[in-house]
Amino acid sequence: MSLEPLSDPFLALSARTGRFSYGAPRATTFADGGKLLFFLRSAGPTDPYDDLWVLDTATGEERQLTECRALAPEGGEPPLVERQLRERIRLVAAGIGLYSLSGDGRFAVFALYGRLFRVGTDPQGKPEPQEIPAPGPVFDPRPNADGSRIAYVCEDRLYVADCDRGTSTQVSPDDGARWGIAEFAAAEELGRSRGHWWAPDGRTLLSARVDESALPRLDFGGEFAYPLAGGPNADVGLWVLREDGNVRLEWDPAAYPYVTDAGWESDTEVRLTVQDRLQREMLLLSADPATGATRVLSRTTHPLWVEQVPGTPGQLADGRILTPGETEGGAAQTLLVDGQPLTGPGLQVRSFAGEFGGSLVVEAAFDEPADQHVVLLDPADGTVRALTEGPGVHGVVVSSGALLLVSAVPGEQVRRTVHTSDGRELTLRSLAEPLPYTVAPRFARVTEHRIPTQVVLPRGHAAGERLPVLLDVYGGPGAQAVTSDPRVQQNRQWWADQGFAVVTVDNRGTSNVSPAFAHAIYQGFAHVVLGDQVAALQELGALHPELDLSRVAVRGWSYGGYLAALAVLRRPDVFHAAVAGAPPTDSREYDTAYTERYLGLPEDHPEVYDRVALRADAAGLSRPLLMVQGLADDNVHPTHVFRLSEALTDAGREHEVLTLPGVSHILPAGVREQLMVHDLAFLRRSLP
């Protein structure tokens, strides 16, 4: 596929503006008790280069702290380890990708194309970023409490820079392991993207030690250690690095190989969260950094898997332990305080954001899973007070003295509002291109499982006009596609305006409906997911006579790509053409943490892995199938597509494969839009 100028106005605008994200604030962090709000933002809607800014919440004044083009006028590329982390956390940005603040908020540090910088944040002084010499490309710099020292990773070793002297010292042993990083499973599947932490004393470090020597090496345009389902994981330990000797934290890594969180509670206590391989048990541990001894503070279990709630487990300001839990029958995700449920079935808790004014701040849903609200919970009795209302997706960033509410409401541009503890409100400005489409999806809960769905029709659609259907699908666990967030609806409206009724279905197994709804996908990647999609589509056809179910195409990426291929292979009576992007076609060749959580171990359940794999279905392909694959994809390796294509070829089944050299799992701006043009042409010639 050659990248040619986009003639479609919407797609051209989407490509120029980074899908309407350039110029929008991101990576927001409060400091100094909410008096300062740091964030990254580019100069405007077509500028991809993010710089560091700070908002003074007392005065409303914004200050730009960096100019990355001046710091690195020749540009550059982040080191490989940073590019890999950006893949794991789905970050597509130029300029400054990540930053970190000192404990007192007086300094910010960041890496720019592998170079290390520190900048002061004093409002009385002129920001002058200082480059700190380093022995090689710098990754994940973190300042200590007063900003005088910076820990960073360079070529798998952990270093500490003395900012006044401009010197660096290696503090990790040379033992062949990788120090200070999060391994693939932690960053991709378990929510932990960092691997080193300063103690409050500013001298002692906690570091992950990652030994990947037992892992197979796959080629993703370069060798990469990848934990295949059923095979070995990285050996991960946590070490306290101190001047008088290093100490390993002690727990049973054979029983609990996954470290999902870690950090310092005080100079004399480390907290860490570990899980067993199948993620049915989660322990919150307290560790003595002097001896490495640990003790259990909380234990959370589930017969299938523990559904993670960001922000938990942990300890509240009053000393009580906060853990995730479920109401009776898995009707709702709740929070447990010292083991007692805080909320009931009327509130679906999605994350714990922090404490504010004596209340717990959570992101949650009420009746409608397409919406998300910010609510305050009384930690004594669970009384709920909503801070947001109406349709929309609302998120929050919390500090002791202020909240930042981010509201994506249908028919409006995204709002970012700071609410201070003394009752003031300030707007955090966005310079992003306004969303061009005002979309009016038709939401419905269908089938006996009350599956969330939405339908988007062409603008100006004439009542009664029959339309071919495009199933815009993901369907995998841990994700949600049916949402009232207007940012998500933009591409769906474009597809609708090309002459489709665009249907999205969140089958059982997707997130944010209920724990029971999510757990229904266990060992059911194929029959549960596809059965729900078919049942929902048929019921929607009865609700919406515009849907012509004799012409149904399906299009998806990643798990959605798997589902698209699965649909035409196993239900050609329902689905008439498919575009399968980066599909994981054989779960034995996907990673340990994700796959084993939902399917179990392949040696224990070989029939399950056989049932969800697609190569055995190759001879039955009777519908047009286009598979798309980035050749630099280190999440879903290209062999998934190549081996299915080989099986289809051996069976004499015509299909198309589009490879994208140099493209990873996350499509860069411009490539996605070009793919939409290509996919549209394929679907137009493929549907009856």
C-alpha positions, -999 to +999 in steps of 0.1 A: +000+000+000+015+033-011+009+064+010-008+088-014-024+122-007-058+117+009-086+132-012-114+127+013-116+159+035-124+140+067-096+115+064-071+142+053-080+163+084-078+132+106-043+124+094-031+161+097-044+164+133-034+130+147-070+119+147-080+152+164-055+147+193-027+172+185-030+202+207-050+184+234-035+183+269-025+149+280-003+132+308-018+156+334-002+155+369-009+176+400+019+188+423+021+209+455-013+198+468-031+207+436-016+242+432+002+232+400-011+210+372+016+197+347+007+185+313+020+178+278+005+197+248+016+206+213+014+241+198-018+235+178-040+211+159-015+201+133+016+201+155+026+166+167+054+177+190+044+177+226+060+201+251+058+203+289+035+230+304+023+239+339-010+255+350-010+276+382-044+267+397-043+298+419-039+323+390-050+303+360-017+312+343-002+286+319+036+285+314+055+266+288+085+248+303+101+233+272+106+238+235+115+204+222+123+216+187+149+240+202+163+213+225+167+189+196+164+208+163+178+178+144+150+156+157+157+120+163+141+087+174+136+074+210+157+043+219+142+009+212+131+003+248+111+035+248+095+027+215+085-006+229+070+010+260+051+034+238+036+004+221+026-011+254+009+020+267-006+030+232+013+063+230+016+079+197+033+113+201+064+132+189+085+154+211+083+146+248+065+114+253+067+110+291+080+131+321+083+127+358+082+152+387+103+154+418+085+148+451+083+185+459+072+194+423+102+218+418+117+198+390+105+179+360+127+154+341+123+138+307+141+120+280+140+135+245+153+111+218+174+094+244+189+126+259+183+134+295+169+168+306+158+185+339+138+217+341+129+238+371+093+247+377+098+278+399+072+304+386+096+332+395+123+319+372+127+314+335+124+278+325+159+266+313+161+229+306+194+215+316+209+185+297+225+159+320+253+139+304+246+101+302+267+072+289+241+063+263+204+065+253+183+073+283+150+057+292+124+064+319+142+090+340+128+095+375+139+123+399+143+118+436+124+138+462+142+171+458+152+166+422+190+166+429+194+130+415+178+112+386+175+075+382+173+062+346+178+031+325+205+030+298+211-003+279+193-024+305+214-010+334+201+014+361+221+046+366+218+076+390+228+110+377+240+137+401+225+168+386+249+193+402+280+174+392+267+163+358+279+127+365+262+093+364+269+062+384+257+027+375+239+013+405+226-021+392+249-052+390+262-064+356+246-099+358+231-102+324+196-092+335+176-061+326+173-036+354+147-009+360+122-018+333+088-034+332+088-067+313+065-073+283+037-090+303+036-063+330+035-034+306+012-050+280-013-069+301-009-061+338-010-023+340+026-018+353+047+003+329+077+012+352+105-007+368+122+016+394+111+038+423+129+063+446+125+060+483+114+092+501+149+096+515+161+103+479+191+079+482+176+044+481+160+028+450+136-001+444+143-018+411+129-046+391+153-072+379+141-089+347+157-121+334+144-130+300+170-157+292+144-185+292+120-168+267+120-175+230+133-148+208+110-136+180+119-114+151+100-081+150+125-063+128+149-071+155+151-099+182+126-096+210+119-118+240+083-129+239+064-150+265+043-175+245+013-190+261+022-221+280+059-213+279+082-195+304+077-160+317+104-136+325+119-141+360+110-109+378+124-099+412+124-066+432+156-054+448+163-025+471+195-008+459+213+010+487+248+022+494+254-003+522+243-034+501+214-046+480+184-065+494+160-088+475+123-087+485+112-121+494+080-138+482+073-170+463+078-160+427+070-196+415+035-192+430+032-155+422+053-146+391+035-114+382+043-081+399+015-058+390+024-028+412+051-016+436+063+015+454+074+030+487+049+036+515+077+052+536+115+049+540+109+017+561+081+001+540+077-010+504+043-021+491+039-045+462+011-064+445+017-099+431-005-124+412-004-161+404+001-172+368-036-177+361-044-144+380-070-160+403-052-147+434-039-112+441-018-104+472-010-069+486+023-073+504+042-051+528+080-055+526+108-045+549+135-029+527+161-036+553+156-074+554+134-081+523+108-099+545+072-096+533+038-100+549+003-102+534-020-072+539-048-085+516-057-114+495-083-113+467-094-144+449-118-155+421-124-190+406-118-177+370-097-145+373-095-114+395-108-085+375-084-057+382-097-023+393-071+004+388-061+020+420-066-012+440-055-029+462-041-002+485-044+015+519-067+044+526-055+075+546-073+061+577-053+029+575-081+006+562-073-017+532-092-011+499-096-041+476-117-049+445-148-071+449-181-081+434-217-079+446-238-111+448-238-131+416-212-108+400-239-082+393-216-052+399-179-044+405-176-029+440-149-018+464-142-036+497-130-017+527-114-041+551-133-068+534-167-052+536-186-040+504-188-003+501-212-001+471-242-022+459-254-035+425-266+000+414-230+012+408-204-004+385-170+008+398-143+011+371-114+027+389-104+042+422-087+076+415-078+088+450-091+106+481-104+141+481-121+161+509-127+129+530-143+111+501-132+083+478-132+094+442-141+067+417-150+064+380-181+044+377-213+037+357-249+036+368-275+020+345-259+027+311-225+011+305-219+034+275-215+063+300-189+068+327-193+092+357-171+106+384-186+100+419-176+106+455-181+078+479-184+082+517-158+058+530-180+052+561-213+040+545-208+041+507-231+071+502-228+081+465-226+117+452-222+121+415-200+150+402-211+145+366-244+138+350-261+130+316-247+110+287-210+110+283-176+096+294-161+115+323-127+109+339-108+124+368-073+132+381-071+136+418-048+156+442-054+166+478-063+201+468-079+199+434-096+176+408-093+176+371-125+165+353-122+154+317-157+152+301-164+138+266-201+145+261-221+138+229-225+169+207-198+188+225-160+192+224-140+176+252-139+197+283-111+197+309-120+215+341-100+220+373-121+221+405-102+234+435-109+225+472-120+262+478-147+260+451-130+276+421-132+263+385-106+267+358-105+255+322-074+236+309-072+248+274-072+225+244-057+236+211-070+205+193-090+205+161-127+205+170-144+171+163-161+176+128-190+152+133-219+155+157-229+118+159-263+105+171-258+068+177-288+047+185-281+027+217-299-005+227-294-034+251-304-066+232-309-104+238-315-120+271-279-110+281-287-073+276-258-069+253-248-032+247-251-021+210-251+010+189-261+018+153-248+048+134-266+058+101-255+081+073-262+118+078-293+126+059-304+090+056-339+087+041-363+067+063-369+032+049-337+031+028-320-003+032-283-002+039-255-027+039-242-033+074-207-028+086-200-045+119-173-023+135-160-048+160-135-054+188-153-079+211-123-089+233-120-089+270-108-058+289-121-034+263-153-015+255-164-003+221-200+008+227-195+042+243-210+077+243-176+092+239-179+114+208-142+109+199-148+072+193-178+080+170-159+101+144-147+072+122-180+054+126-198+084+111-174+085+082-180+048+075-218+054+077-215+083+053-200+059+028-233+041+027-233+017+056-253+012+087-224+009+112-232-015+140-211-020+171-218-048+196-201-054+230-206-091+235-202-109+268-166-108+279-161-071+272-156-048+301-177-023+322-210-041+322-206-064+352-181-090+365-205-118+355-208-104+320-170-102+317-163-136+331-187-152+306-160-152+280-138-177+300-126-204+275-152-190+250-132-168+227-150-183+197-185-196+205-195-171+232-182-140+213-194-150+178-227-163+192-234-130+209-225-109+179-248-129+156-277-129+181-273-091+187-271-084+149-303-104+142-322-086+170-310-052+157-322-062+123-357-065+137-354-032+156-339-012+127-355-021+093-328+000+076-303-029+082-300-052+052-288-084+068-282-099+034-252-076+030-231-077+062-194-069+064-172-070+095-141-051+102-118-051+132-082-048+145-063-070+169-089-091+188-114-074+165-094-087+135-095-122+150-133-119+154-137-106+118-118-136+104-137-160+127-170-145+115-165-153+078-149-186+085-176-200+108-207-180+100-206-173+063-244-174+064-244-142+084-212-124+074-204-118+037-170-101+038-143-093+064-113-071+069-091-087+097-064-064+109-035-078+130-056-109+140-041-133+167-052-164+148-037-190+172-038-183+209-008-206+215+013-180+197+000-150+219+014-140+252+011-158+286-006-133+309-035-124+285-041-158+270-039-179+301-061-156+321-090-163+298-082-198+284-062-215+311-029-232+303-026-249+269-013-281+284-043-283+307-069-273+280-055-282+246-091-286+233-099-250+242-069-237+223-078-259+193-114-247+194-104-210+192-076-213+166-085-205+130-061-225+107-083-256+109-111-236+094-092-225+063-108-250+039-143-236+047-136-200+036-163-190+011-165-152+016-140-124+007-113-120+034-087-093+036-060-096+063-038-066+072-006-069+091+022-045+103+055-062+098+070-045+129+042-056+152+057-069+185+022-076+200+006-098+174+035-113+155+031-114+117+033-152+118-004-152+129-014-138+095+012-157+075+003-191+089-034-186+083-027-173+048-005-204+042-034-227+053-058-208+031-035-211+001-029-248+007-067-253+008-071-233-025-091-205-008-088-171-024-080-143+000-060-110+002-031-101+025-019-065+029+015-061+047+027-028+062+065-026+063+078-008+094+043-005+109+037-018+144+004-028+162-004+009+168-011+025+134+005+060+130-014+090+119-020+088+081-016+050+079-050+043+095-067+068+072-050+052+041-062+018+054-097+031+056-096+040+019-082+006+010-107-013+032-136+007+017-126-003-018-123-039-008-157-039+009-174-022-021-162-048-045-168-077-021-204-072-008-232-084-031 
